[in-house]
Amino acid sequence: MPAAICKRLKISPRDLVKYTVSRRGHDARNKAKITLVYSVDVNVKDEAKVLTRFRKDKNVQLTQDPRYHLVAKANGSGKAKRPVVIGAGPCGLFAGLILAQMGFRPIILDRGKLVRERTKDTWGLWRRGVLNPESNAQFGEGGAGTFSDGKLYSRIKDPANRDRKVLTEFVKAGAPAEILTEAHPHIGTFRLVKMVESMRKSIEELGGEYRFSTRVDDVDIVTDALGERRVRGVQLSNGEFLEADHIVLAIGHSARDTFAMLHAAGVYAEAKPFSMGVRIEHPQSWIDKSRFGVDAGNPILGAAEYHISHHCKNDRTVYSFCMCPGGTVVAATSEEGRVATNGMSQYSRNERNANSGLVVAIDPERDFPGDPLAGIALQRHWESLAFVAGGSNYKAPAQRLGDFLAGRASTAEGTVASSYKPGVHMTDLAECLPAFAVEAMREALPVFGRQIPGYDHPDVMMTGVETRTSSPVRFTRGNDLQSLNTAGLFPAGEGAGYAGGILSAAVDGIKIAEAVSLSICSEV
């Protein structure tokens, strides 16, 4: 590495003071010659001279300060009520952490249980088909991201280094240090459990307070003489009323009853697009060979991923979603009598199959017009049909890809075995998907097969239904990040329609914590 740096910068070895790798990835567009790509922070003796030499080279630039800086600090007067964070997923976790680090002693509410108790309940559904509607893959400490691939990358580029703050705090909580340098970092479920516990301890040591198995059943909103609506507190499921002037709404994308409560309370909401489809499984070795060629299996490259998309003749777009290399397909419902699927991986990504959502874009104006909550009704409709198609016992309906293309029901699995827990019932997925989605996927699958050899193999397993890609509702907020029509209420994260994935939800939680802190400081 030092020799390569000196050659690239045209300096002698004695002019190189030190270096650190800031990002590592690979370019696999040419499978015959896969290239490792490194971004390196370098200290040299005559920095100005080197920068002048490369002033027209965008790949040699002055390194920016990567540190995150808190925007406010509690004054300790005790006049302001403690801010309340609803939800302990990635968004609520980081909103609570930043508020605690600034000295505001937040109260964090979650309808589910502590992460280890929640894990037992989630496995209860996966192993025994027993659902706890308040403690599952969606609800509880850590949020939906706990039972996922643990991806920690997004397209956001945050000038305030909030994304770097998220990764740094995760490493402090026990994540592997390489997430700070990998181009596509991930953690996996087992590590996330320990990290969430560690971060909870940090928040509590800073004066924050957690209350689990505590659902928010109502939000108290008052209207002043000028007609401005403002929050006054929340009514909890245990009968307690908790006063609060600043409430972070980090409820996640599956808190459908809470969505309805907020809508009934007059909080401004609007329908937003989401997607629907199935989980599709291939042997991971097929994906590795397709992406890496002769280098498939090289530990430096790890398990291969893919991202594909096709715009269909019926004006629908089919695309891969939340691809999980070397993982499993799992039950992700939070409501009785319904089936929803998701994908999960461990840090090792060494399970036999790769899985991904194969989903079709859903548009409010086209598919569920007229009501901000109509998308929820649409999700529930197809999840209920999937429950029946799977046998009404939380097994999922599944079909071999060849049968799906031919329009006939499957009666048995082929060479690609399903990884879904708690099991599948072979059937016809057209029974539990919109006709336009079936039509679009049937067109897209052969296209994807030409891009990734084996993708449309007849024995590939498809499991339904994937409906929880994102929230179908957005609780719109203004420039101050408060609800468009309710002061003191701060919609945040995936459930509010402002994030997609662990990292972006966590970054949004930091933004909201900053807005809450500035609001409190301006009022005290």
Residue pairs with C-beta under 8 A, 6 or more apart in sequence:
1 19
1 21
1 38
1 40
2 13
2 16
2 19
3 13
5 16
5 19
5 40
5 42
6 12
6 13
6 15
6 16
8 60
9 42
9 44
9 50
9 54
9 60
10 53
11 44
11 50
14 45
15 44
15 45
15 46
16 42
16 43
16 44
17 43
17 44
17 45
18 42
18 43
19 40
19 41
19 42
19 43
20 40
20 41
21 38
21 39
21 40
21 41
21 181
22 39
22 40
22 41
22 63
22 180
22 181
23 38
23 39
23 181
23 182
23 183
24 36
24 37
24 38
24 39
24 181
24 182
24 183
25 36
25 37
25 182
25 183
25 184
26 34
26 35
26 36
26 37
26 183
26 300
26 301
27 34
27 35
27 37
28 34
28 291
28 292
28 301
28 304
31 291
31 292
31 293
31 294
31 295
32 293
32 294
34 292
34 293
34 295
34 301
36 300
37 183
41 63
44 50
47 62
50 60
51 60
51 61
51 62
54 60
65 161
66 161
66 164
67 161
67 164
68 160
68 161
68 162
68 164
68 165
68 168
68 510
69 160
70 98
70 101
70 102
71 102
71 514
71 517
71 518
72 102
72 514
72 517
72 518
72 520
72 521
73 102
73 103
74 80
74 102
74 103
74 104
74 105
74 517
74 520
75 521
75 524
76 103
77 524
79 524
80 104
80 245
80 246
80 520
80 523
80 524
81 243
81 244
81 245
81 246
82 104
82 105
82 106
82 107
82 209
82 244
83 99
83 104
83 106
83 107
83 244
83 246
83 247
83 248
83 516
83 520
84 106
84 107
84 108
84 109
84 234
84 242
84 244
84 246
84 247
84 248
85 92
85 95
85 96
85 99
85 106
85 107
85 108
85 109
85 247
85 248
85 250
86 92
86 109
86 110
86 216
86 234
86 247
86 248
86 249
86 250
86 251
86 258
87 109
87 110
87 143
87 248
87 249
87 250
87 251
87 252
87 255
87 493
87 495
88 96
88 108
88 109
88 110
88 112
88 140
88 141
88 142
88 143
88 200
88 210
88 212
89 142
89 143
89 144
89 145
89 250
89 252
89 493
89 494
89 505
90 142
90 143
90 145
90 493
90 502
90 503
90 505
90 506
90 509
91 143
91 250
91 492
91 493
91 494
91 495
91 499
91 505
91 506
91 508
91 509
91 512
92 108
92 110
92 143
92 248
92 250
92 492
92 493
92 509
93 142
93 143
93 196
93 199
93 506
93 509
94 166
94 169
94 506
94 507
94 509
94 510
94 513
95 106
95 248
95 250
95 492
95 509
95 510
95 512
95 513
95 516
96 106
96 108
96 203
96 208
96 509
96 513
97 169
97 199
97 202
97 203
97 208
97 513
98 509
98 510
98 513
98 514
98 517
99 105
99 106
99 208
99 513
99 516
99 517
100 106
100 202
100 203
100 206
100 207
100 208
101 206
102 513
102 517
103 206
103 207
104 516
104 517
104 520
105 206
105 207
105 208
105 209
106 203
106 208
106 209
106 248
107 208
107 209
107 211
107 242
107 244
108 203
108 208
108 209
108 210
108 211
109 211
109 214
109 216
109 234
109 236
109 242
110 139
110 140
110 141
110 210
110 211
110 212
110 213
110 214
111 134
111 139
111 140
111 213
111 214
111 215
111 216
111 237
111 255
112 118
112 134
112 135
112 136
112 139
112 140
112 141
112 212
112 213
113 121
113 134
113 135
113 140
113 141
113 212
113 213
114 140
114 141
114 197
114 212
115 140
115 141
115 142
115 146
115 193
115 196
115 197
116 193
116 197
117 135
117 140
118 135
118 136
118 139
118 140
118 141
118 142
118 146
119 146
119 193
121 132
121 135
121 136
121 140
122 135
122 136
122 137
122 140
122 147
124 130
124 131
124 132
125 131
125 132
125 136
125 137
125 331
125 333
125 394
125 422
126 330
126 331
126 421
126 422
127 421
127 422
128 422
129 393
129 394
129 395
129 422
131 333
131 336
131 394
133 139
133 334
133 335
133 336
134 213
134 215
135 213
136 332
136 333
136 334
137 144
137 147
137 330
137 331
137 332
137 333
137 334
137 342
138 144
138 252
138 254
138 332
138 333
138 334
138 468
139 252
139 254
139 255
139 334
140 146
140 212
141 196
141 200
141 210
141 212
142 192
142 193
142 196
143 252
143 505
144 252
144 253
144 254
144 332
144 342
144 468
144 494
145 192
145 501
145 502
145 505
146 189
146 192
146 193
146 196
147 189
147 330
147 332
147 342
147 344
148 189
148 322
148 324
148 342
148 343
148 344
148 345
148 502
149 186
149 188
149 322
149 323
149 324
149 325
149 327
149 343
149 344
149 345
149 349
150 186
150 187
150 188
150 189
150 191
150 192
150 345
150 347
150 502
151 184
151 185
151 186
151 322
151 501
151 502
151 503
152 166
152 167
152 170
152 179
152 185
152 186
152 187
152 502
152 503
153 183
153 184
153 185
153 503
154 163
154 500
154 501
154 503
154 504
154 507
156 163
156 503
156 504
156 507
157 163
158 164
158 507
162 507
162 510
162 511
163 503
163 507
165 510
166 503
166 506
166 507
166 510
167 175
167 179
167 180
167 185
167 503
168 180
169 199
170 179
170 187
170 195
171 177
171 179
171 180
172 198
173 194
173 195
173 196
173 198
173 199
173 202
174 191
174 194
174 195
174 198
175 187
175 191
175 195
176 187
176 191
176 347
178 185
179 185
179 186
179 187
184 305
186 345
186 347
186 349
187 195
187 347
188 345
188 346
188 347
188 348
188 349
189 344
189 345
189 346
190 346
190 347
191 347
200 210
203 210
204 210
211 236
214 236
214 237
214 238
215 236
215 237
215 258
216 234
216 235
216 236
216 237
216 258
216 261
217 235
217 236
217 237
217 261
218 234
218 235
218 261
218 265
219 231
219 233
219 234
219 235
219 247
219 261
219 262
219 265
219 267
219 489
220 231
220 232
220 233
220 234
220 235
220 241
221 229
221 230
221 231
221 232
221 265
221 266
221 267
221 486
222 229
222 230
222 232
223 229
223 230
224 230
228 487
229 266
229 485
229 486
229 487
230 245
230 486
230 487
230 488
231 244
231 245
231 246
231 247
231 486
231 487
231 488
231 489
232 243
232 244
232 245
233 241
233 242
233 243
233 244
234 241
234 242
234 244
234 247
235 241
236 242
244 488
245 488
245 523
246 488
246 490
246 516
246 519
246 520
247 488
247 489
247 490
248 490
248 492
248 509
248 512
248 513
248 516
249 262
249 475
249 483
249 489
249 490
249 491
249 492
249 495
249 496
250 492
250 493
250 495
250 496
250 505
250 509
250 512
251 258
251 259
251 493
251 495
251 496
252 493
252 494
252 495
253 468
253 470
253 471
253 494
253 495
254 334
254 468
254 495
255 495
256 335
256 376
256 380
258 495
259 269
259 373
259 376
259 473
259 495
260 373
260 376
262 269
262 475
263 269
263 372
263 373
266 485
266 486
267 475
267 483
267 485
267 486
267 489
268 475
268 476
268 483
268 484
268 485
268 486
269 372
269 373
269 473
269 474
269 475
269 476
270 372
270 473
270 474
270 476
271 364
271 368
271 369
271 371
271 372
271 373
271 374
271 375
271 472
271 473
271 474
272 364
272 375
272 470
272 471
272 472
272 473
272 474
272 497
273 361
273 362
273 363
273 364
274 362
274 375
274 379
274 467
274 469
274 470
274 471
274 472
275 319
275 321
275 357
275 359
275 360
275 361
275 362
275 466
275 469
275 470
276 359
276 360
276 362
276 378
276 379
276 382
276 433
276 434
276 437
276 465
276 466
276 467
276 469
277 318
277 321
277 357
277 358
277 359
277 360
277 433
277 437
277 441
277 464
277 465
277 466
278 341
278 357
278 358
278 359
278 429
278 433
278 441
278 462
278 463
278 464
278 465
278 466
279 329
279 341
279 342
279 343
279 355
279 356
279 357
279 358
279 420
279 462
279 463
279 464
279 466
280 355
280 356
280 357
280 358
280 401
280 460
280 461
280 462
280 463
281 329
281 353
281 354
281 355
281 416
281 418
281 419
281 460
281 461
281 462
281 463
282 353
282 354
282 355
282 416
282 454
282 455
282 457
282 460
283 352
283 353
283 354
283 416
284 303
284 304
284 325
284 326
284 349
284 351
284 352
284 353
284 354
285 296
285 297
286 354
286 452
286 453
286 454
286 455
286 457
287 303
287 304
287 305
287 306
287 325
287 354
287 452
288 296
288 297
288 303
288 304
289 296
289 453
290 304
290 306
290 452
290 453
290 454
290 455
291 304
291 305
291 306
291 452
292 298
292 301
292 304
295 301
296 304
302 325
302 349
303 325
303 326
303 349
303 350
303 354
304 325
304 354
305 323
305 325
306 320
306 323
306 356
306 452
307 319
307 320
307 323
308 319
308 320
308 448
308 451
308 452
309 317
309 318
309 319
309 320
310 317
310 318
310 319
310 443
310 444
310 447
310 448
311 317
312 318
312 439
312 440
312 443
312 444
313 443
314 436
314 439
314 440
314 443
316 360
316 361
316 436
316 437
316 439
316 440
317 360
317 361
317 440
318 358
318 359
318 360
318 440
318 441
318 443
318 444
319 359
319 361
320 356
320 357
320 358
320 359
321 356
321 357
321 358
321 359
321 466
321 469
322 342
322 343
322 356
322 357
322 469
323 343
323 354
323 355
323 356
323 357
324 343
324 344
324 345
324 349
324 354
324 355
324 356
325 345
325 349
325 354
326 345
326 346
326 348
326 349
326 350
326 351
326 352
326 353
326 354
327 343
327 344
327 345
327 346
327 349
327 351
327 353
327 354
327 355
327 419
328 343
328 344
328 345
328 351
328 353
328 355
328 419
328 420
328 421
329 341
329 342
329 343
329 344
329 355
329 396
329 418
329 419
329 420
329 421
329 463
330 341
330 342
330 343
330 344
330 420
330 421
331 339
331 340
331 341
331 342
331 394
331 396
331 420
331 421
331 422
332 340
332 341
332 342
332 468
333 339
333 340
333 383
333 394
334 340
335 380
335 383
337 384
337 387
337 392
338 380
338 383
338 384
338 386
338 387
339 383
339 386
339 387
339 390
339 394
339 395
339 396
339 397
339 464
339 465
340 379
340 383
340 386
340 465
340 466
340 467
340 468
341 396
341 420
341 463
341 464
341 465
341 466
342 466
342 468
343 355
343 356
343 357
345 351
351 419
352 417
352 419
353 416
353 417
353 419
353 461
355 419
357 466
357 469
358 441
358 444
358 445
358 462
358 466
359 466
359 469
360 434
360 436
360 437
360 440
360 441
362 368
362 375
362 378
362 472
364 374
364 375
364 472
367 378
367 434
368 374
368 375
368 377
368 378
368 472
371 377
372 473
373 473
374 472
375 472
375 473
376 472
376 473
378 472
379 467
379 468
379 472
382 432
382 433
382 434
382 465
382 467
383 465
383 467
385 431
385 432
386 396
386 397
386 432
386 464
386 465
387 394
388 432
389 397
389 425
389 427
389 428
389 429
389 431
389 432
389 464
390 396
390 397
390 424
390 425
390 427
391 425
394 422
395 420
395 422
395 423
395 424
395 425
396 420
396 423
396 424
396 425
396 463
396 464
396 465
397 424
397 425
397 427
397 428
397 429
397 431
397 432
397 463
397 464
397 465
398 410
398 413
398 418
398 420
398 424
398 425
398 426
398 427
398 429
398 461
398 462
398 463
398 464
399 409
399 410
399 426
399 427
399 428
399 429
399 461
399 462
399 464
400 410
400 413
400 414
400 426
400 458
400 459
400 460
400 461
400 462
401 445
401 456
401 457
401 458
401 459
401 460
401 461
401 462
402 414
402 457
402 458
402 459
403 409
403 410
403 428
403 458
404 410
404 429
404 430
404 441
404 442
404 445
404 462
405 442
405 445
405 446
405 456
405 458
407 428
407 430
408 428
409 426
409 427
409 428
410 426
410 427
410 428
411 426
412 426
413 424
413 426
413 459
413 461
414 458
414 459
414 461
415 459
416 457
416 459
416 460
416 461
417 461
418 424
418 461
418 463
420 463
424 461
424 463
429 438
429 462
429 464
429 465
430 438
432 464
432 465
433 464
433 465
445 455
445 456
446 456
448 455
448 456
449 455
449 456
449 457
454 460
470 494
470 497
470 500
471 494
471 495
471 496
471 497
473 495
473 497
474 491
474 496
474 497
474 498
475 483
475 491
475 496
475 497
476 483
476 484
476 491
476 497
477 483
477 484
477 490
477 491
477 496
477 498
478 484
480 515
480 519
481 490
481 492
481 511
481 512
481 515
482 488
482 489
482 490
482 515
482 519
483 489
483 490
483 491
488 519
490 512
490 515
490 516
491 497
491 498
492 498
492 499
492 508
492 509
492 511
492 512
493 499
493 505
493 508
493 509
494 500
494 501
494 505
498 508
499 505
499 507
499 508
